[in-house]
Amino acid sequence: MIFVKNPEQIRLMKTAGRITGEALALAGEAVREGVSTAQLDSIIRHHIEKCGAKPSFLGYGGFPASACISINDEVIHGIPSKKRILKEGDIVKIDVGAFIGGFHGDSACTFPVGRISAEAQHLIDVTRESFYRGVEAAAKAGARIGDIGAAVDGYVTQMGCSTVKKYVGHGIGHALHEDPSVPNYGTAGRGVRLCTGMTIAIEPMVNLGGAAVRELPDGWTVKTADGSLAAHYEHTVALTADGPILLTKV
């Protein structure tokens, strides 16, 4: 079931989104060589809790941390650790959620560690731009879920990268994951019709090589099957009468 939000509920989601976006930005500012992923997770948890919110991911399905932090060929769901130390040239994906006032926010970004390769920068740029292509598609009158995925995947493919198909975006609100699913691929004009009041997490996951991925034995971390680099970009998006609003953008 799709839960359409009223203006007051979207206002509450803005608060959750702001806290989420702030926590992600603070972690991004701390990304540098020599920092552990556990330190980044601590920064995120401290900010979320300081704001009176709860980390959405902590304990979710048994996840042991406040953020998913994934490095290089890790696509999503990396578990923070004191032993995972960032190195010059790495790219690190940080995925954050915050819950307050009965609603969740969810956002992710890929950050460079110092100087990175031209290929890695291209991947980050393509992933970010594909997100905005998806938002632009969602803003059109009469748009459907398939329009978002077609816009994302069409651009990613055009730029010589691959869209991960196994994991998708999602509705968000009282629950971290709600209907509808929001794939990063699809056929324009197909799928659920978008309407004012829907809140969705659009989150392209893009590989420099092939689209295939594999899950590690820890039950969480997802890597590219071919060892190529991966990037991730996400915002919580509210569809309003005035157009899409990025609730997690700060």
BELVENQUI-V659622 format. One record per pair of residues at least 24 apart in sequence whose C-alpha atoms are under 6 Angstrom apart, sorted by sequence separation. I is the first residue (numbers start at 1). J is the second residue. If there is no record, write none. Layout:
{{I	J} {I	J}}
//
This chain:
{{23	47} {69	93} {89	113} {206	230} {69	94} {88	113} {89	114} {206	231} {41	67} {68	94} {88	114} {89	115} {205	231} {68	95} {89	116} {172	199} {205	232} {67	95} {171	199} {172	200} {204	232} {67	96} {171	200} {204	233} {170	200} {171	201} {203	233} {170	201} {203	234} {152	184} {153	185} {169	201} {202	234} {169	202} {149	183} {169	203} {201	235} {149	184} {150	185} {201	236} {149	185} {150	186} {200	236} {201	237} {149	186} {150	187} {200	237} {150	188} {199	237} {199	238} {146	186} {198	238} {56	97} {146	187} {147	188} {164	205} {198	239} {38	80} {55	97} {56	98} {146	188} {147	189} {164	206} {197	239} {37	80} {38	81} {55	98} {56	99} {146	189} {163	206} {196	239} {197	240} {37	81} {38	82} {54	98} {146	190} {162	206} {196	240} {54	99} {144	189} {146	191} {162	207} {196	241} {36	82} {53	99} {145	191} {161	207} {37	84} {53	100} {144	191} {145	192} {161	208} {164	211} {36	84} {144	192} {162	210} {163	211} {36	85} {144	193} {162	211} {35	85} {144	194} {34	85} {35	86} {143	194} {34	86} {33	86} {33	87} {33	88} {104	173} {103	173} {103	174} {102	174} {104	176} {20	97} {20	98} {32	113} {16	98} {16	99} {16	100} {20	105} {16	104} {17	105} {16	105} {13	103} {139	243} {128	233} {124	231} {110	231} {110	232} {109	232} {109	233} {108	233} {108	234} {107	234} {107	235} {106	236} {77	220} {78	221} {77	221} {76	222} {75	222} {74	222} {75	223} {74	223} {73	223} {73	224} {73	227} {73	228} {75	230} {73	229} {72	229} {73	230} {2	179} {1	179} {5	197} {4	197} {4	198} {21	248} {21	249} {21	250} {17	247} {18	248} {17	248} {14	247}}
//
